[in-house]
Amino acid sequence: MKVQIITSQSNFTDFFKSLGYAVNDYSSPRSFDDYDLNIIDMTHAGFWNLLDIGNANDVSSDIVDICNICKTSTKSKILILLPQNITCAYLHSYDLYTIKDEMKKIINILINFFPDYLVNNNPFQPLLDIYPERTVTKINNIIYEASFRLDGCLLPVTKSENSEKITTGSIDNLFLSTLDVKLNEENVTTLVNLLIGEEKEDSELPDWLKGYPILDDAELNKQKCDQKSKISSAEKEIIKIDKKLSENERIKSILYLNEDKLVKIIFEMLETIFDYDLSTFEDKHEEDFRIIKSDVTFIGEIKGLTSNVRSENIGQLDDHCDSYRERISKEGKEEFVKGILLISPERTKPITKRHEVQKKQIDNAKIDGNIIITTEEFIKMYECVINNRVSSKQYIDYLKNNSGLFKNSDVISE
């Protein structure tokens, strides 16, 4: 069993050499595929110190090289040992000062320094998520503490006692662990053996012997291949499902988001519902969106509130509509303008505990000739368009000809 550890800690160097492992610095690792297992030590504050978290591209060349080797290594297994809740100092380039903070407060910023194929696989469901949570994991009666748990699309390798939170996870040949090995020989060898198996004397069989079938070898090997294929297909399918669930969660997030994050997702949904490209829309701090169709122009205001809909929200939308009418009037144009207040009222409350929009605000919207759409109803609109239950034209015609409070059920019943 050949093991290489990549570290810059002198105490790690002495300890792992005593176990017979090859030890190299980040600047000069041996080829990973020369070893059965490569352990990358990211546990010490020195690894993270002075990383510029204001610039995720400002990473030392050594770390970039390590990440590239991880990506191209195919024969060996790779174990990244993640830090405990240590204190580290990091640079913030925008303000040109150094900050000291606990790892738990910055860990999800620092994972931006990990290989692209871990953190950028999908911006809304990365393969790797790290959360602060103290746990205890038991492997062969050895107790490991951890300050963090893992999530995302990693396959679980070790889980904490009772709470069953992932403390070691894998994707292909890459393993990540939040376990604290504490430079204890029993702790380290137990974890290593879990990943690559215990070394046994004369365990390597000659190739000719492996290829010499007896008894039911052929049938068993065929069954083994079939089962591996099924497992691989199932794992890939689970990742696809997780990604779709993540996208659904992203859509649902408009029920509680506000400001720019809310606007970004709603813009994507508007493009689908209205069959319209908003990429050229410029936010000039007037209306939040503008959708121009042949017979109607929708002027939109997007709000995420902790309160219910207020009169000032209705008034602000009407002001935007009037302002737009004035602008096009000066250009000698005339359009049928309709205001849409897309709003997430009482966004911090569960849907079942939110109050109905007050009649006074609905009446105000009717007087102005505008319409209120809550994010709950907006999601239903999106579902109907995605599932081809209602067309974009049907929604456009309904919104053009109605005012007050939008109810998706009214469109479906027409």
Buried (B, 14 or more C-beta within 10 A) or exposed (E): BBBBBBBBBEEBBEBBEEEEBBBBEBEEBBEBEBBBBBBBBBBBBEBBEEBBBBEBEEBBEBBEBBBEBBBEBEEBBBBBBBBBBBEBBBBEEEEEEEEEEEBBEBBBEBBBBBBEBBBEBBEEBBBBBBBBBEBBBEBEEBEBBBBBBBBBBBBEBBBBEEEEBBBBBBBEBBBBBBBBBEBEEEBBBBBBBBBBEEEEEEEEEEEEEEEEEEEEEEEEEEEEEEEEEEEEEEEEEEBEEBBEEBEEEBBBBBBBBBEEEBBEBBBEBBBEBBBBEBEEBEEEEBBBBBBEBEEBBBBBBBBBBEEBBBEEBBEBBBBBBBEBBEEEEEEEEEBEBBBBBBBBBBBEEEEEEBEEBBEEBBEBBBEBBBBBBBBBBBBBBBEBBEEEEBEBEBBBBBBBEBBBBBBBEEBEEE
